[in-house]
Amino acid sequence: MQTAKIGKHVVEFFDAIEELPIVRFHKYEKLILIDAGIGADIAAFDQRTERMRQFIAAGKTENAQQELENMRQCVYMIQTGLNPRHLAFAALVTKIDGKVCDDLSDDALAEVTRKLNDSPASKLAALLDAAKKKIDGELMLYFPALFNDSDVKEYYDLMRARALEILKGIIAGEKDPAGTANVKKLTTALVTHSKPKVFTGSDGVEIQFDRQFENLCLTLSEQLHVEPKKLSVLEFYNAFDFVKERAKQLEKAQKRGRN
């Protein structure tokens, strides 16, 4: 748990998985997902535009169309002032000036962000980044099999390859080291590395994210006779890890029995 002065307010918020309730974490993660796929500022709008341009250049018209739809949603969020990144931080806030904040509805989280809007956006961004880094680090430390993403590793490998290619051009005295054919190819690979996510309809990311969480809660409840939504993040994923390991052991025992 952390305490910080944000504008006129003293704010307490979660930043550790042993304390953070799983229900808050689920809401926080969903908002981080929306921020990554849509965003709500000019930088996000520019990112959507560049990805759409690169998808068109690569002949991936379906991906370009989906990126266009996500860009429209980004514009809507900019116009309405709904910033999923700020809402994600609000989901971690447990108290403002000693008053408990336990309502995780969209309206309640929006109200939390309004209370804190007398502080620079950079302050909220810095606090969220620090909390996110700590939470992500703890999840990878405790549950590496669940939270070490090979897709992220591939993305960083591409970033490294692009940086090395630019450095090679600088050393060779290239006039435009970032504009060589190899660098352009790696830039396109980076920008189009992941397909744009769908955020609308019954197959949208938000609905699927909620359904997967509910299904996992049902599994833990059935297997361990616990109330999953009352657990902390650490307890929840430890229980999930335990159920997975027990299922593996059972499968091995059944195979031995058949042989």
C-alpha angles and dihedrals in degrees: 000000000000132000121206139169107239112182107307094341138087106222130193118198140169121254104156129074095222090063104027110099113234092233091057091046091052091053091045092050092049092052091047087052091052091048091052094047101037114005129187110238141067092268090057091046089052091048092052090049094050093047091049090050092049093047090052091049089051091050093245096135097164091056090046091052092050091048088052090054090049089049090054089053089048090055090049091053092048090051095047095041092238105148112183090199092058090044089052089056089047089056088061094049113104101171139019115194089342094307113125117241106201101144110102097182117126091248093051093049090048088053090053090053090049090054090053098043093101086076122079114266088235090064092056090044092053093048092047092047091051093047092045092050091051094046093046091047093052092047092051091046096049099032109025093158091058102038108032099099114204089195090060090049090053090051092052090047088057090048090051092048091050093048091049091049091053091048089050089054092049091051090048090052096246112178091222107019092175092052101059120120093250093050091048090051092051091045090055090047090052096047094045095036094114128037114244112260123240112236100177134071132024092302093050121129095249095054093043090047091054093045093050090051093049091048091050090050090052091050094050091046092051096043101040104020092233134130100248096191090061093057129098119243090258093050093044097052092039088056090047091050090050093051091048093050092047090051090051091050091048091050091050091049091050091050091050089050092054093050 
